[in-house]
Amino acid sequence: MLQDTLKALSDPTRRKILELLKKGQLSAGEIGEHFDMTGATLSHHLSILKKAGLVDDSKKGTFVYYEINTSVMEDILTWITGLMGEKKDEI
């Protein structure tokens, strides 16, 4: 899972999608308004974010809404902080 998360975060478009979702839930169409790309390309980016556990989706009527999954981000930060803490202890 960590590999999927790091792969998802490596792309600037996906990082921008996460920045947009930081403000709250958005539909795929609302996300797409911020990019010059096809719906299929946007769907691909959202799929990678979802596979990595960084976003959740829910269907409301004919729309799919996405929101950020902060628990995965918290897990990554905890892991990184732990690595930094171990290095500090060695000094």
PyMOL Python script that loads the backbone (N, CA, C, O; Angstrom):
from pymol import cmd

cmd.read_pdbstr("""\
ATOM      1  N   MET A   1       0.828  -1.197   0.000  1.00  0.00           N
ATOM      2  CA  MET A   1       0.000   0.000   0.000  1.00  0.00           C
ATOM      3  C   MET A   1       0.872   1.261   0.000  1.00  0.00           C
ATOM      4  O   MET A   1       0.538   2.236  -0.673  1.00  0.00           O
ATOM      5  N   LEU A   2       1.975   1.253   0.740  1.00  0.00           N
ATOM      6  CA  LEU A   2       2.845   2.419   0.781  1.00  0.00           C
ATOM      7  C   LEU A   2       3.371   2.738  -0.614  1.00  0.00           C
ATOM      8  O   LEU A   2       3.471   3.907  -0.988  1.00  0.00           O
ATOM      9  N   GLN A   3       3.703   1.715  -1.377  1.00  0.00           N
ATOM     10  CA  GLN A   3       4.197   1.925  -2.737  1.00  0.00           C
ATOM     11  C   GLN A   3       3.142   2.621  -3.591  1.00  0.00           C
ATOM     12  O   GLN A   3       3.469   3.536  -4.347  1.00  0.00           O
ATOM     13  N   ASP A   4       1.870   2.198  -3.481  1.00  0.00           N
ATOM     14  CA  ASP A   4       0.781   2.838  -4.227  1.00  0.00           C
ATOM     15  C   ASP A   4       0.607   4.292  -3.796  1.00  0.00           C
ATOM     16  O   ASP A   4       0.352   5.167  -4.623  1.00  0.00           O
ATOM     17  N   THR A   5       0.746   4.538  -2.506  1.00  0.00           N
ATOM     18  CA  THR A   5       0.581   5.888  -1.980  1.00  0.00           C
ATOM     19  C   THR A   5       1.686   6.798  -2.495  1.00  0.00           C
ATOM     20  O   THR A   5       1.410   7.906  -2.955  1.00  0.00           O
ATOM     21  N   LEU A   6       2.915   6.349  -2.425  1.00  0.00           N
ATOM     22  CA  LEU A   6       4.025   7.169  -2.900  1.00  0.00           C
ATOM     23  C   LEU A   6       3.940   7.404  -4.406  1.00  0.00           C
ATOM     24  O   LEU A   6       4.263   8.493  -4.881  1.00  0.00           O
ATOM     25  N   LYS A   7       3.507   6.395  -5.157  1.00  0.00           N
ATOM     26  CA  LYS A   7       3.320   6.559  -6.603  1.00  0.00           C
ATOM     27  C   LYS A   7       2.253   7.621  -6.868  1.00  0.00           C
ATOM     28  O   LYS A   7       2.430   8.482  -7.729  1.00  0.00           O
ATOM     29  N   ALA A   8       1.159   7.556  -6.134  1.00  0.00           N
ATOM     30  CA  ALA A   8       0.078   8.521  -6.322  1.00  0.00           C
ATOM     31  C   ALA A   8       0.544   9.942  -6.003  1.00  0.00           C
ATOM     32  O   ALA A   8       0.194  10.888  -6.709  1.00  0.00           O
ATOM     33  N   LEU A   9       1.323  10.086  -4.952  1.00  0.00           N
ATOM     34  CA  LEU A   9       1.794  11.410  -4.533  1.00  0.00           C
ATOM     35  C   LEU A   9       2.903  11.959  -5.425  1.00  0.00           C
ATOM     36  O   LEU A   9       3.202  13.152  -5.372  1.00  0.00           O
ATOM     37  N   SER A  10       3.511  11.111  -6.236  1.00  0.00           N
ATOM     38  CA  SER A  10       4.628  11.554  -7.073  1.00  0.00           C
ATOM     39  C   SER A  10       4.176  12.423  -8.247  1.00  0.00           C
ATOM     40  O   SER A  10       4.998  13.110  -8.853  1.00  0.00           O
ATOM     41  N   ASP A  11       2.900  12.404  -8.573  1.00  0.00           N
ATOM     42  CA  ASP A  11       2.407  13.136  -9.729  1.00  0.00           C
ATOM     43  C   ASP A  11       1.832  14.499  -9.314  1.00  0.00           C
ATOM     44  O   ASP A  11       0.992  14.556  -8.416  1.00  0.00           O
ATOM     45  N   PRO A  12       2.268  15.594  -9.950  1.00  0.00           N
ATOM     46  CA  PRO A  12       1.783  16.926  -9.571  1.00  0.00           C
ATOM     47  C   PRO A  12       0.275  17.112  -9.773  1.00  0.00           C
ATOM     48  O   PRO A  12      -0.363  17.833  -9.006  1.00  0.00           O
ATOM     49  N   THR A  13      -0.293  16.480 -10.782  1.00  0.00           N
ATOM     50  CA  THR A  13      -1.738  16.591 -10.998  1.00  0.00           C
ATOM     51  C   THR A  13      -2.496  15.971  -9.835  1.00  0.00           C
ATOM     52  O   THR A  13      -3.475  16.543  -9.357  1.00  0.00           O
ATOM     53  N   ARG A  14      -2.055  14.814  -9.380  1.00  0.00           N
ATOM     54  CA  ARG A  14      -2.738  14.151  -8.264  1.00  0.00           C
ATOM     55  C   ARG A  14      -2.550  14.934  -6.966  1.00  0.00           C
ATOM     56  O   ARG A  14      -3.448  14.978  -6.126  1.00  0.00           O
ATOM     57  N   ARG A  15      -1.393  15.543  -6.810  1.00  0.00           N
ATOM     58  CA  ARG A  15      -1.195  16.392  -5.616  1.00  0.00           C
ATOM     59  C   ARG A  15      -2.137  17.590  -5.651  1.00  0.00           C
ATOM     60  O   ARG A  15      -2.658  18.003  -4.615  1.00  0.00           O
ATOM     61  N   LYS A  16      -2.356  18.150  -6.841  1.00  0.00           N
ATOM     62  CA  LYS A  16      -3.287  19.284  -6.963  1.00  0.00           C
ATOM     63  C   LYS A  16      -4.717  18.828  -6.664  1.00  0.00           C
ATOM     64  O   LYS A  16      -5.474  19.559  -6.025  1.00  0.00           O
ATOM     65  N   ILE A  17      -5.088  17.650  -7.108  1.00  0.00           N
ATOM     66  CA  ILE A  17      -6.421  17.113  -6.797  1.00  0.00           C
ATOM     67  C   ILE A  17      -6.589  17.008  -5.287  1.00  0.00           C
ATOM     68  O   ILE A  17      -7.637  17.372  -4.753  1.00  0.00           O
ATOM     69  N   LEU A  18      -5.573  16.518  -4.599  1.00  0.00           N
ATOM     70  CA  LEU A  18      -5.643  16.418  -3.133  1.00  0.00           C
ATOM     71  C   LEU A  18      -5.768  17.793  -2.493  1.00  0.00           C
ATOM     72  O   LEU A  18      -6.493  17.961  -1.513  1.00  0.00           O
ATOM     73  N   GLU A  19      -5.061  18.780  -3.046  1.00  0.00           N
ATOM     74  CA  GLU A  19      -5.173  20.151  -2.528  1.00  0.00           C
ATOM     75  C   GLU A  19      -6.612  20.661  -2.676  1.00  0.00           C
ATOM     76  O   GLU A  19      -7.143  21.305  -1.771  1.00  0.00           O
ATOM     77  N   LEU A  20      -7.227  20.373  -3.804  1.00  0.00           N
ATOM     78  CA  LEU A  20      -8.623  20.791  -4.028  1.00  0.00           C
ATOM     79  C   LEU A  20      -9.553  20.108  -3.023  1.00  0.00           C
ATOM     80  O   LEU A  20     -10.453  20.739  -2.469  1.00  0.00           O
ATOM     81  N   LEU A  21      -9.326  18.816  -2.795  1.00  0.00           N
ATOM     82  CA  LEU A  21     -10.197  18.053  -1.900  1.00  0.00           C
ATOM     83  C   LEU A  21      -9.970  18.402  -0.434  1.00  0.00           C
ATOM     84  O   LEU A  21     -10.804  18.089   0.416  1.00  0.00           O
ATOM     85  N   LYS A  22      -8.861  19.039  -0.139  1.00  0.00           N
ATOM     86  CA  LYS A  22      -8.578  19.465   1.225  1.00  0.00           C
ATOM     87  C   LYS A  22      -9.678  20.409   1.729  1.00  0.00           C
ATOM     88  O   LYS A  22      -9.960  20.467   2.926  1.00  0.00           O
ATOM     89  N   LYS A  23     -10.288  21.139   0.805  1.00  0.00           N
ATOM     90  CA  LYS A  23     -11.338  22.101   1.157  1.00  0.00           C
ATOM     91  C   LYS A  23     -12.698  21.436   1.333  1.00  0.00           C
ATOM     92  O   LYS A  23     -13.626  22.048   1.863  1.00  0.00           O
ATOM     93  N   GLY A  24     -12.819  20.189   0.892  1.00  0.00           N
ATOM     94  CA  GLY A  24     -14.085  19.477   1.033  1.00  0.00           C
ATOM     95  C   GLY A  24     -14.401  18.623  -0.181  1.00  0.00           C
ATOM     96  O   GLY A  24     -13.662  18.602  -1.165  1.00  0.00           O
ATOM     97  N   GLN A  25     -15.494  17.937  -0.085  1.00  0.00           N
ATOM     98  CA  GLN A  25     -15.945  16.983  -1.099  1.00  0.00           C
ATOM     99  C   GLN A  25     -16.254  17.700  -2.420  1.00  0.00           C
ATOM    100  O   GLN A  25     -16.860  18.771  -2.428  1.00  0.00           O
ATOM    101  N   LEU A  26     -15.825  17.089  -3.539  1.00  0.00           N
ATOM    102  CA  LEU A  26     -16.101  17.628  -4.872  1.00  0.00           C
ATOM    103  C   LEU A  26     -16.519  16.500  -5.806  1.00  0.00           C
ATOM    104  O   LEU A  26     -16.102  15.353  -5.645  1.00  0.00           O
ATOM    105  N   SER A  27     -17.346  16.845  -6.777  1.00  0.00           N
ATOM    106  CA  SER A  27     -17.699  15.862  -7.803  1.00  0.00           C
ATOM    107  C   SER A  27     -16.554  15.771  -8.809  1.00  0.00           C
ATOM    108  O   SER A  27     -15.695  16.651  -8.866  1.00  0.00           O
ATOM    109  N   ALA A  28     -16.553  14.715  -9.588  1.00  0.00           N
ATOM    110  CA  ALA A  28     -15.527  14.554 -10.619  1.00  0.00           C
ATOM    111  C   ALA A  28     -15.562  15.736 -11.583  1.00  0.00           C
ATOM    112  O   ALA A  28     -14.512  16.217 -12.009  1.00  0.00           O
ATOM    113  N   GLY A  29     -16.751  16.203 -11.929  1.00  0.00           N
ATOM    114  CA  GLY A  29     -16.886  17.356 -12.820  1.00  0.00           C
ATOM    115  C   GLY A  29     -16.304  18.621 -12.221  1.00  0.00           C
ATOM    116  O   GLY A  29     -15.661  19.405 -12.921  1.00  0.00           O
ATOM    117  N   GLU A  30     -16.524  18.825 -10.931  1.00  0.00           N
ATOM    118  CA  GLU A  30     -15.973  20.002 -10.254  1.00  0.00           C
ATOM    119  C   GLU A  30     -14.445  19.938 -10.208  1.00  0.00           C
ATOM    120  O   GLU A  30     -13.773  20.959 -10.359  1.00  0.00           O
ATOM    121  N   ILE A  31     -13.911  18.765 -10.004  1.00  0.00           N
ATOM    122  CA  ILE A  31     -12.452  18.597 -10.023  1.00  0.00           C
ATOM    123  C   ILE A  31     -11.929  18.880 -11.422  1.00  0.00           C
ATOM    124  O   ILE A  31     -10.927  19.574 -11.595  1.00  0.00           O
ATOM    125  N   GLY A  32     -12.615  18.338 -12.411  1.00  0.00           N
ATOM    126  CA  GLY A  32     -12.198  18.493 -13.803  1.00  0.00           C
ATOM    127  C   GLY A  32     -12.158  19.932 -14.278  1.00  0.00           C
ATOM    128  O   GLY A  32     -11.408  20.256 -15.198  1.00  0.00           O
ATOM    129  N   GLU A  33     -12.954  20.807 -13.667  1.00  0.00           N
ATOM    130  CA  GLU A  33     -12.963  22.224 -14.056  1.00  0.00           C
ATOM    131  C   GLU A  33     -11.616  22.901 -13.817  1.00  0.00           C
ATOM    132  O   GLU A  33     -11.337  23.952 -14.394  1.00  0.00           O
ATOM    133  N   HIS A  34     -10.794  22.308 -12.980  1.00  0.00           N
ATOM    134  CA  HIS A  34      -9.502  22.893 -12.641  1.00  0.00           C
ATOM    135  C   HIS A  34      -8.364  22.402 -13.527  1.00  0.00           C
ATOM    136  O   HIS A  34      -7.217  22.811 -13.345  1.00  0.00           O
ATOM    137  N   PHE A  35      -8.669  21.533 -14.480  1.00  0.00           N
ATOM    138  CA  PHE A  35      -7.638  20.931 -15.312  1.00  0.00           C
ATOM    139  C   PHE A  35      -8.026  20.967 -16.779  1.00  0.00           C
ATOM    140  O   PHE A  35      -9.207  20.979 -17.128  1.00  0.00           O
ATOM    141  N   ASP A  36      -7.019  20.985 -17.624  1.00  0.00           N
ATOM    142  CA  ASP A  36      -7.225  20.888 -19.065  1.00  0.00           C
ATOM    143  C   ASP A  36      -6.861  19.471 -19.493  1.00  0.00           C
ATOM    144  O   ASP A  36      -5.773  19.221 -20.012  1.00  0.00           O
ATOM    145  N   MET A  37      -7.801  18.544 -19.263  1.00  0.00           N
ATOM    146  CA  MET A  37      -7.562  17.141 -19.607  1.00  0.00           C
ATOM    147  C   MET A  37      -8.897  16.470 -19.915  1.00  0.00           C
ATOM    148  O   MET A  37      -9.961  16.990 -19.579  1.00  0.00           O
ATOM    149  N   THR A  38      -8.823  15.334 -20.544  1.00  0.00           N
ATOM    150  CA  THR A  38     -10.047  14.600 -20.860  1.00  0.00           C
ATOM    151  C   THR A  38     -10.627  13.975 -19.593  1.00  0.00           C
ATOM    152  O   THR A  38      -9.937  13.823 -18.584  1.00  0.00           O
ATOM    153  N   GLY A  39     -11.890  13.621 -19.667  1.00  0.00           N
ATOM    154  CA  GLY A  39     -12.530  12.929 -18.552  1.00  0.00           C
ATOM    155  C   GLY A  39     -11.859  11.604 -18.245  1.00  0.00           C
ATOM    156  O   GLY A  39     -11.762  11.200 -17.087  1.00  0.00           O
ATOM    157  N   ALA A  40     -11.394  10.929 -19.294  1.00  0.00           N
ATOM    158  CA  ALA A  40     -10.727   9.637 -19.102  1.00  0.00           C
ATOM    159  C   ALA A  40      -9.407   9.804 -18.346  1.00  0.00           C
ATOM    160  O   ALA A  40      -9.065   8.983 -17.495  1.00  0.00           O
ATOM    161  N   THR A  41      -8.675  10.860 -18.658  1.00  0.00           N
ATOM    162  CA  THR A  41      -7.406  11.116 -17.965  1.00  0.00           C
ATOM    163  C   THR A  41      -7.666  11.456 -16.505  1.00  0.00           C
ATOM    164  O   THR A  41      -6.976  10.958 -15.615  1.00  0.00           O
ATOM    165  N   LEU A  42      -8.664  12.307 -16.255  1.00  0.00           N
ATOM    166  CA  LEU A  42      -9.016  12.645 -14.877  1.00  0.00           C
ATOM    167  C   LEU A  42      -9.446  11.395 -14.119  1.00  0.00           C
ATOM    168  O   LEU A  42      -9.053  11.192 -12.970  1.00  0.00           O
ATOM    169  N   SER A  43     -10.244  10.570 -14.757  1.00  0.00           N
ATOM    170  CA  SER A  43     -10.694   9.326 -14.139  1.00  0.00           C
ATOM    171  C   SER A  43      -9.514   8.432 -13.773  1.00  0.00           C
ATOM    172  O   SER A  43      -9.520   7.785 -12.726  1.00  0.00           O
ATOM    173  N   HIS A  44      -8.517   8.399 -14.625  1.00  0.00           N
ATOM    174  CA  HIS A  44      -7.304   7.607 -14.357  1.00  0.00           C
ATOM    175  C   HIS A  44      -6.594   8.124 -13.099  1.00  0.00           C
ATOM    176  O   HIS A  44      -6.203   7.338 -12.237  1.00  0.00           O
ATOM    177  N   HIS A  45      -6.431   9.443 -13.001  1.00  0.00           N
ATOM    178  CA  HIS A  45      -5.784  10.032 -11.823  1.00  0.00           C
ATOM    179  C   HIS A  45      -6.582   9.727 -10.554  1.00  0.00           C
ATOM    180  O   HIS A  45      -6.009   9.366  -9.527  1.00  0.00           O
ATOM    181  N   LEU A  46      -7.899   9.874 -10.631  1.00  0.00           N
ATOM    182  CA  LEU A  46      -8.748   9.595  -9.470  1.00  0.00           C
ATOM    183  C   LEU A  46      -8.678   8.122  -9.078  1.00  0.00           C
ATOM    184  O   LEU A  46      -8.705   7.786  -7.894  1.00  0.00           O
ATOM    185  N   SER A  47      -8.590   7.263 -10.061  1.00  0.00           N
ATOM    186  CA  SER A  47      -8.483   5.833  -9.801  1.00  0.00           C
ATOM    187  C   SER A  47      -7.185   5.499  -9.050  1.00  0.00           C
ATOM    188  O   SER A  47      -7.191   4.685  -8.126  1.00  0.00           O
ATOM    189  N   ILE A  48      -6.097   6.117  -9.444  1.00  0.00           N
ATOM    190  CA  ILE A  48      -4.814   5.892  -8.763  1.00  0.00           C
ATOM    191  C   ILE A  48      -4.885   6.393  -7.328  1.00  0.00           C
ATOM    192  O   ILE A  48      -4.403   5.728  -6.411  1.00  0.00           O
ATOM    193  N   LEU A  49      -5.487   7.570  -7.129  1.00  0.00           N
ATOM    194  CA  LEU A  49      -5.638   8.110  -5.773  1.00  0.00           C
ATOM    195  C   LEU A  49      -6.512   7.197  -4.913  1.00  0.00           C
ATOM    196  O   LEU A  49      -6.237   6.990  -3.731  1.00  0.00           O
ATOM    197  N   LYS A  50      -7.564   6.659  -5.523  1.00  0.00           N
ATOM    198  CA  LYS A  50      -8.460   5.769  -4.791  1.00  0.00           C
ATOM    199  C   LYS A  50      -7.757   4.450  -4.444  1.00  0.00           C
ATOM    200  O   LYS A  50      -7.882   3.954  -3.324  1.00  0.00           O
ATOM    201  N   LYS A  51      -7.022   3.890  -5.401  1.00  0.00           N
ATOM    202  CA  LYS A  51      -6.293   2.639  -5.164  1.00  0.00           C
ATOM    203  C   LYS A  51      -5.282   2.803  -4.024  1.00  0.00           C
ATOM    204  O   LYS A  51      -5.045   1.874  -3.252  1.00  0.00           O
ATOM    205  N   ALA A  52      -4.693   3.996  -3.931  1.00  0.00           N
ATOM    206  CA  ALA A  52      -3.716   4.279  -2.885  1.00  0.00           C
ATOM    207  C   ALA A  52      -4.384   4.564  -1.540  1.00  0.00           C
ATOM    208  O   ALA A  52      -3.708   4.688  -0.519  1.00  0.00           O
ATOM    209  N   GLY A  53      -5.702   4.667  -1.547  1.00  0.00           N
ATOM    210  CA  GLY A  53      -6.426   4.946  -0.312  1.00  0.00           C
ATOM    211  C   GLY A  53      -6.430   6.413   0.079  1.00  0.00           C
ATOM    212  O   GLY A  53      -6.833   6.763   1.188  1.00  0.00           O
ATOM    213  N   LEU A  54      -5.981   7.275  -0.832  1.00  0.00           N
ATOM    214  CA  LEU A  54      -5.908   8.699  -0.524  1.00  0.00           C
ATOM    215  C   LEU A  54      -7.244   9.421  -0.673  1.00  0.00           C
ATOM    216  O   LEU A  54      -7.456  10.472  -0.070  1.00  0.00           O
ATOM    217  N   VAL A  55      -8.139   8.858  -1.473  1.00  0.00           N
ATOM    218  CA  VAL A  55      -9.472   9.441  -1.619  1.00  0.00           C
ATOM    219  C   VAL A  55     -10.528   8.349  -1.507  1.00  0.00           C
ATOM    220  O   VAL A  55     -10.280   7.179  -1.799  1.00  0.00           O
ATOM    221  N   ASP A  56     -11.690   8.761  -1.083  1.00  0.00           N
ATOM    222  CA  ASP A  56     -12.876   7.904  -1.059  1.00  0.00           C
ATOM    223  C   ASP A  56     -13.886   8.503  -2.014  1.00  0.00           C
ATOM    224  O   ASP A  56     -13.876   9.710  -2.256  1.00  0.00           O
ATOM    225  N   ASP A  57     -14.750   7.675  -2.555  1.00  0.00           N
ATOM    226  CA  ASP A  57     -15.799   8.208  -3.418  1.00  0.00           C
ATOM    227  C   ASP A  57     -17.158   7.714  -2.965  1.00  0.00           C
ATOM    228  O   ASP A  57     -17.282   6.670  -2.324  1.00  0.00           O
ATOM    229  N   SER A  58     -18.169   8.485  -3.311  1.00  0.00           N
ATOM    230  CA  SER A  58     -19.551   8.099  -3.004  1.00  0.00           C
ATOM    231  C   SER A  58     -20.438   8.622  -4.122  1.00  0.00           C
ATOM    232  O   SER A  58     -20.233   9.715  -4.650  1.00  0.00           O
ATOM    233  N   LYS A  59     -21.421   7.815  -4.463  1.00  0.00           N
ATOM    234  CA  LYS A  59     -22.326   8.187  -5.539  1.00  0.00           C
ATOM    235  C   LYS A  59     -23.579   8.819  -4.941  1.00  0.00           C
ATOM    236  O   LYS A  59     -24.190   8.275  -4.022  1.00  0.00           O
ATOM    237  N   LYS A  60     -23.945   9.970  -5.479  1.00  0.00           N
ATOM    238  CA  LYS A  60     -25.173  10.664  -5.078  1.00  0.00           C
ATOM    239  C   LYS A  60     -25.923  11.007  -6.348  1.00  0.00           C
ATOM    240  O   LYS A  60     -25.549  11.922  -7.082  1.00  0.00           O
ATOM    241  N   GLY A  61     -26.974  10.268  -6.595  1.00  0.00           N
ATOM    242  CA  GLY A  61     -27.702  10.453  -7.850  1.00  0.00           C
ATOM    243  C   GLY A  61     -26.834  10.006  -9.010  1.00  0.00           C
ATOM    244  O   GLY A  61     -26.341   8.879  -9.038  1.00  0.00           O
ATOM    245  N   THR A  62     -26.653  10.905  -9.966  1.00  0.00           N
ATOM    246  CA  THR A  62     -25.824  10.568 -11.129  1.00  0.00           C
ATOM    247  C   THR A  62     -24.387  11.058 -10.979  1.00  0.00           C
ATOM    248  O   THR A  62     -23.582  10.900 -11.897  1.00  0.00           O
ATOM    249  N   PHE A  63     -24.063  11.643  -9.848  1.00  0.00           N
ATOM    250  CA  PHE A  63     -22.731  12.199  -9.639  1.00  0.00           C
ATOM    251  C   PHE A  63     -21.905  11.342  -8.685  1.00  0.00           C
ATOM    252  O   PHE A  63     -22.436  10.723  -7.763  1.00  0.00           O
ATOM    253  N   VAL A  64     -20.597  11.321  -8.925  1.00  0.00           N
ATOM    254  CA  VAL A  64     -19.666  10.665  -8.022  1.00  0.00           C
ATOM    255  C   VAL A  64     -18.882  11.771  -7.327  1.00  0.00           C
ATOM    256  O   VAL A  64     -18.295  12.634  -7.980  1.00  0.00           O
ATOM    257  N   TYR A  65     -18.877  11.739  -6.006  1.00  0.00           N
ATOM    258  CA  TYR A  65     -18.167  12.732  -5.208  1.00  0.00           C
ATOM    259  C   TYR A  65     -16.933  12.103  -4.573  1.00  0.00           C
ATOM    260  O   TYR A  65     -16.940  10.945  -4.153  1.00  0.00           O
ATOM    261  N   TYR A  66     -15.884  12.898  -4.519  1.00  0.00           N
ATOM    262  CA  TYR A  66     -14.619  12.438  -3.956  1.00  0.00           C
ATOM    263  C   TYR A  66     -14.277  13.282  -2.737  1.00  0.00           C
ATOM    264  O   TYR A  66     -14.565  14.477  -2.683  1.00  0.00           O
ATOM    265  N   GLU A  67     -13.655  12.629  -1.763  1.00  0.00           N
ATOM    266  CA  GLU A  67     -13.151  13.349  -0.599  1.00  0.00           C
ATOM    267  C   GLU A  67     -11.843  12.725  -0.162  1.00  0.00           C
ATOM    268  O   GLU A  67     -11.588  11.544  -0.399  1.00  0.00           O
ATOM    269  N   ILE A  68     -11.025  13.531   0.475  1.00  0.00           N
ATOM    270  CA  ILE A  68      -9.698  13.081   0.895  1.00  0.00           C
ATOM    271  C   ILE A  68      -9.837  12.133   2.091  1.00  0.00           C
ATOM    272  O   ILE A  68     -10.686  12.338   2.959  1.00  0.00           O
ATOM    273  N   ASN A  69      -9.011  11.115   2.125  1.00  0.00           N
ATOM    274  CA  ASN A  69      -8.967  10.170   3.235  1.00  0.00           C
ATOM    275  C   ASN A  69      -7.745  10.528   4.079  1.00  0.00           C
ATOM    276  O   ASN A  69      -6.623  10.129   3.765  1.00  0.00           O
ATOM    277  N   THR A  70      -7.971  11.269   5.128  1.00  0.00           N
ATOM    278  CA  THR A  70      -6.851  11.770   5.934  1.00  0.00           C
ATOM    279  C   THR A  70      -6.136  10.687   6.730  1.00  0.00           C
ATOM    280  O   THR A  70      -4.979  10.874   7.108  1.00  0.00           O
ATOM    281  N   SER A  71      -6.786   9.568   6.994  1.00  0.00           N
ATOM    282  CA  SER A  71      -6.145   8.535   7.811  1.00  0.00           C
ATOM    283  C   SER A  71      -4.905   7.965   7.122  1.00  0.00           C
ATOM    284  O   SER A  71      -3.927   7.642   7.796  1.00  0.00           O
ATOM    285  N   VAL A  72      -4.926   7.836   5.804  1.00  0.00           N
ATOM    286  CA  VAL A  72      -3.750   7.340   5.088  1.00  0.00           C
ATOM    287  C   VAL A  72      -2.620   8.356   5.189  1.00  0.00           C
ATOM    288  O   VAL A  72      -1.463   7.984   5.383  1.00  0.00           O
ATOM    289  N   MET A  73      -2.952   9.631   5.059  1.00  0.00           N
ATOM    290  CA  MET A  73      -1.935  10.682   5.193  1.00  0.00           C
ATOM    291  C   MET A  73      -1.333  10.667   6.596  1.00  0.00           C
ATOM    292  O   MET A  73      -0.124  10.829   6.757  1.00  0.00           O
ATOM    293  N   GLU A  74      -2.164  10.475   7.594  1.00  0.00           N
ATOM    294  CA  GLU A  74      -1.673  10.416   8.972  1.00  0.00           C
ATOM    295  C   GLU A  74      -0.726   9.237   9.156  1.00  0.00           C
ATOM    296  O   GLU A  74       0.294   9.362   9.834  1.00  0.00           O
ATOM    297  N   ASP A  75      -1.051   8.096   8.561  1.00  0.00           N
ATOM    298  CA  ASP A  75      -0.181   6.921   8.638  1.00  0.00           C
ATOM    299  C   ASP A  75       1.189   7.207   8.010  1.00  0.00           C
ATOM    300  O   ASP A  75       2.222   6.828   8.563  1.00  0.00           O
ATOM    301  N   ILE A  76       1.188   7.876   6.855  1.00  0.00           N
ATOM    302  CA  ILE A  76       2.444   8.196   6.174  1.00  0.00           C
ATOM    303  C   ILE A  76       3.272   9.157   7.020  1.00  0.00           C
ATOM    304  O   ILE A  76       4.477   8.967   7.184  1.00  0.00           O
ATOM    305  N   LEU A  77       2.628  10.179   7.551  1.00  0.00           N
ATOM    306  CA  LEU A  77       3.348  11.148   8.381  1.00  0.00           C
ATOM    307  C   LEU A  77       3.927  10.491   9.628  1.00  0.00           C
ATOM    308  O   LEU A  77       5.044  10.803  10.039  1.00  0.00           O
ATOM    309  N   THR A  78       3.168   9.586  10.223  1.00  0.00           N
ATOM    310  CA  THR A  78       3.658   8.866  11.397  1.00  0.00           C
ATOM    311  C   THR A  78       4.883   8.041  11.038  1.00  0.00           C
ATOM    312  O   THR A  78       5.857   8.014  11.791  1.00  0.00           O
ATOM    313  N   TRP A  79       4.843   7.371   9.896  1.00  0.00           N
ATOM    314  CA  TRP A  79       5.956   6.556   9.442  1.00  0.00           C
ATOM    315  C   TRP A  79       7.188   7.433   9.182  1.00  0.00           C
ATOM    316  O   TRP A  79       8.286   7.102   9.627  1.00  0.00           O
ATOM    317  N   ILE A  80       7.008   8.553   8.461  1.00  0.00           N
ATOM    318  CA  ILE A  80       8.129   9.442   8.147  1.00  0.00           C
ATOM    319  C   ILE A  80       8.700  10.052   9.423  1.00  0.00           C
ATOM    320  O   ILE A  80       9.917  10.120   9.593  1.00  0.00           O
ATOM    321  N   THR A  81       7.825  10.491  10.312  1.00  0.00           N
ATOM    322  CA  THR A  81       8.271  11.066  11.573  1.00  0.00           C
ATOM    323  C   THR A  81       9.064  10.044  12.377  1.00  0.00           C
ATOM    324  O   THR A  81      10.066  10.382  13.008  1.00  0.00           O
ATOM    325  N   GLY A  82       8.621   8.819  12.352  1.00  0.00           N
ATOM    326  CA  GLY A  82       9.341   7.754  13.044  1.00  0.00           C
ATOM    327  C   GLY A  82      10.736   7.557  12.487  1.00  0.00           C
ATOM    328  O   GLY A  82      11.685   7.335  13.240  1.00  0.00           O
ATOM    329  N   LEU A  83      10.866   7.636  11.169  1.00  0.00           N
ATOM    330  CA  LEU A  83      12.190   7.504  10.565  1.00  0.00           C
ATOM    331  C   LEU A  83      13.095   8.665  10.955  1.00  0.00           C
ATOM    332  O   LEU A  83      14.281   8.479  11.228  1.00  0.00           O
ATOM    333  N   MET A  84      12.532   9.844  10.978  1.00  0.00           N
ATOM    334  CA  MET A  84      13.315  11.019  11.359  1.00  0.00           C
ATOM    335  C   MET A  84      13.717  10.946  12.827  1.00  0.00           C
ATOM    336  O   MET A  84      14.830  11.327  13.188  1.00  0.00           O
ATOM    337  N   GLY A  85      12.818  10.459  13.666  1.00  0.00           N
ATOM    338  CA  GLY A  85      13.116  10.335  15.088  1.00  0.00           C
ATOM    339  C   GLY A  85      14.234   9.362  15.350  1.00  0.00           C
ATOM    340  O   GLY A  85      15.086   9.606  16.205  1.00  0.00           O
ATOM    341  N   GLU A  86      14.245   8.245  14.617  1.00  0.00           N
ATOM    342  CA  GLU A  86      15.315   7.256  14.775  1.00  0.00           C
ATOM    343  C   GLU A  86      16.669   7.844  14.390  1.00  0.00           C
ATOM    344  O   GLU A  86      17.678   7.573  15.041  1.00  0.00           O
ATOM    345  N   LYS A  87      16.684   8.632  13.353  1.00  0.00           N
ATOM    346  CA  LYS A  87      17.941   9.237  12.898  1.00  0.00           C
ATOM    347  C   LYS A  87      18.442  10.232  13.943  1.00  0.00           C
ATOM    348  O   LYS A  87      19.639  10.278  14.229  1.00  0.00           O
ATOM    349  N   LYS A  88      17.543  11.023  14.511  1.00  0.00           N
ATOM    350  CA  LYS A  88      17.919  11.992  15.531  1.00  0.00           C
ATOM    351  C   LYS A  88      18.550  11.294  16.737  1.00  0.00           C
ATOM    352  O   LYS A  88      19.524  11.782  17.311  1.00  0.00           O
ATOM    353  N   ASP A  89      17.984  10.156  17.108  1.00  0.00           N
ATOM    354  CA  ASP A  89      18.480   9.413  18.279  1.00  0.00           C
ATOM    355  C   ASP A  89      19.906   8.909  18.069  1.00  0.00           C
ATOM    356  O   ASP A  89      20.656   8.734  19.028  1.00  0.00           O
ATOM    357  N   GLU A  90      20.276   8.675  16.801  1.00  0.00           N
ATOM    358  CA  GLU A  90      21.603   8.146  16.507  1.00  0.00           C
ATOM    359  C   GLU A  90      22.678   9.211  16.616  1.00  0.00           C
ATOM    360  O   GLU A  90      23.850   8.878  16.788  1.00  0.00           O
ATOM    361  N   ILE A  91      22.316  10.469  16.522  1.00  0.00           N
ATOM    362  CA  ILE A  91      23.300  11.577  16.518  1.00  0.00           C
ATOM    363  C   ILE A  91      23.858  11.819  17.891  1.00  0.00           C
ATOM    364  O   ILE A  91      24.692  12.706  18.070  1.00  0.00           O
TER     365      ILE A  91
END
""", "prot")
cmd.dss("prot")
cmd.show_as("cartoon", "prot")
cmd.util.cbc("prot")
cmd.orient("prot")
